[in-house]
């Protein structure tokens, strides 16, 4: 069951990006293993309207780096100063002519300087039904453990625009899954991952298509 809302819905050289002029260019930010990033890259690999051209991470040991490189997507690893102070990350995005920014398991607070440059073009996925279980420190297994401890009867995913506060941007899409008393944080994670893999690329595609159609 799902609900769909549209709310006034190693360093690199970033030269020689090859893609159709009509395609929108997506950058994915991730901090961990990168399964959602890999799913997005694969989904848009032969897509007519968009492609993932860059993966950025604040974690030099993140599994997302190998996943992206395996799929021939360029990567950029940065630190907090490059994100928040020097504007190096923003410069990378602008030099690559990025149209959409997707946060897929990215754990740092996104800076206002980038949000202002990409209004309503930065999207995050959260592994719970916001506004429940959102905010600083609520990510990954932390969320699933809290859901189980509170004996929730359902959980799900929320895809939302990014603003300057953790998980408070306007919700675009939510999908739900039922829970049972036998569920553990691990089984909840599996259910949530299934929703992420199924819906995240499709929601991004709808947003990009809406953007292209004006």
SULHU-V753547 format. One record per pair of residues at least 6 apart in sequence whose ideal C-beta (glycine too) atoms are under 6 Angstrom apart, sorted by the first residue. I is the first residue (numbers start at 1). J is the second residue. D is the distance in whole Angstrom. If there is no record, write none. Layout:
BEGIN
i:I j:J d:D
i:I j:J d:D
END
This chain:
BEGIN
i:1 j:176 d:5
i:2 j:175 d:4
i:3 j:174 d:5
i:4 j:173 d:5
i:5 j:171 d:6
i:5 j:172 d:6
i:7 j:170 d:4
i:10 j:77 d:5
i:12 j:74 d:5
i:12 j:76 d:5
i:14 j:95 d:5
i:14 j:96 d:5
i:17 j:53 d:5
i:19 j:51 d:6
i:23 j:50 d:6
i:23 j:51 d:6
i:24 j:50 d:4
i:24 j:99 d:4
i:24 j:100 d:6
i:24 j:208 d:5
i:25 j:53 d:5
i:25 j:97 d:6
i:25 j:98 d:5
i:25 j:99 d:5
i:26 j:50 d:6
i:26 j:52 d:5
i:26 j:100 d:5
i:26 j:102 d:6
i:27 j:54 d:4
i:27 j:93 d:6
i:27 j:98 d:4
i:27 j:101 d:5
i:28 j:37 d:5
i:28 j:40 d:6
i:28 j:52 d:6
i:28 j:55 d:5
i:28 j:102 d:5
i:28 j:104 d:5
i:29 j:56 d:5
i:29 j:103 d:5
i:29 j:106 d:4
i:30 j:37 d:5
i:30 j:57 d:6
i:30 j:64 d:4
i:30 j:104 d:5
i:30 j:105 d:5
i:30 j:106 d:6
i:31 j:58 d:6
i:31 j:59 d:5
i:31 j:62 d:6
i:31 j:105 d:6
i:31 j:106 d:5
i:31 j:107 d:4
i:32 j:62 d:6
i:32 j:105 d:5
i:33 j:63 d:4
i:34 j:63 d:5
i:34 j:64 d:3
i:34 j:67 d:4
i:36 j:104 d:4
i:36 j:105 d:6
i:36 j:196 d:6
i:37 j:55 d:6
i:37 j:64 d:5
i:37 j:104 d:5
i:38 j:67 d:4
i:39 j:197 d:5
i:40 j:52 d:6
i:40 j:201 d:6
i:41 j:52 d:5
i:41 j:71 d:5
i:41 j:73 d:6
i:43 j:201 d:4
i:44 j:50 d:5
i:44 j:51 d:5
i:44 j:52 d:5
i:49 j:208 d:6
i:49 j:209 d:6
i:49 j:212 d:6
i:50 j:208 d:5
i:52 j:73 d:6
i:54 j:74 d:5
i:54 j:96 d:6
i:55 j:64 d:6
i:55 j:68 d:4
i:55 j:73 d:5
i:55 j:75 d:5
i:56 j:76 d:5
i:57 j:64 d:6
i:57 j:77 d:6
i:58 j:108 d:6
i:60 j:77 d:5
i:65 j:75 d:5
i:68 j:75 d:5
i:76 j:92 d:6
i:78 j:89 d:5
i:82 j:88 d:4
i:82 j:89 d:5
i:83 j:89 d:5
i:84 j:111 d:5
i:90 j:113 d:6
i:90 j:114 d:5
i:100 j:121 d:5
i:101 j:118 d:6
i:101 j:122 d:4
i:102 j:123 d:5
i:103 j:124 d:4
i:107 j:139 d:6
i:110 j:162 d:5
i:112 j:164 d:5
i:120 j:161 d:6
i:122 j:162 d:4
i:124 j:160 d:6
i:124 j:162 d:5
i:125 j:159 d:5
i:125 j:200 d:5
i:126 j:158 d:5
i:126 j:167 d:5
i:127 j:143 d:5
i:127 j:192 d:5
i:128 j:143 d:5
i:128 j:155 d:6
i:129 j:156 d:5
i:129 j:174 d:6
i:130 j:158 d:4
i:130 j:167 d:6
i:133 j:143 d:5
i:133 j:146 d:6
i:134 j:167 d:3
i:135 j:166 d:5
i:135 j:167 d:6
i:136 j:166 d:5
i:141 j:185 d:6
i:144 j:185 d:4
i:144 j:188 d:4
i:144 j:189 d:5
i:145 j:185 d:5
i:147 j:155 d:5
i:147 j:188 d:6
i:148 j:185 d:5
i:152 j:179 d:6
i:153 j:179 d:6
i:154 j:176 d:5
i:154 j:178 d:5
i:154 j:179 d:6
i:156 j:174 d:6
i:156 j:175 d:5
i:156 j:176 d:4
i:156 j:177 d:6
i:157 j:175 d:5
i:157 j:195 d:5
i:157 j:196 d:6
i:158 j:171 d:6
i:158 j:174 d:5
i:159 j:172 d:5
i:159 j:173 d:4
i:159 j:203 d:5
i:160 j:169 d:5
i:160 j:171 d:5
i:160 j:172 d:6
i:161 j:169 d:4
i:161 j:170 d:5
i:162 j:169 d:5
i:163 j:169 d:4
i:173 j:203 d:5
i:175 j:195 d:5
i:175 j:199 d:5
i:177 j:191 d:5
END
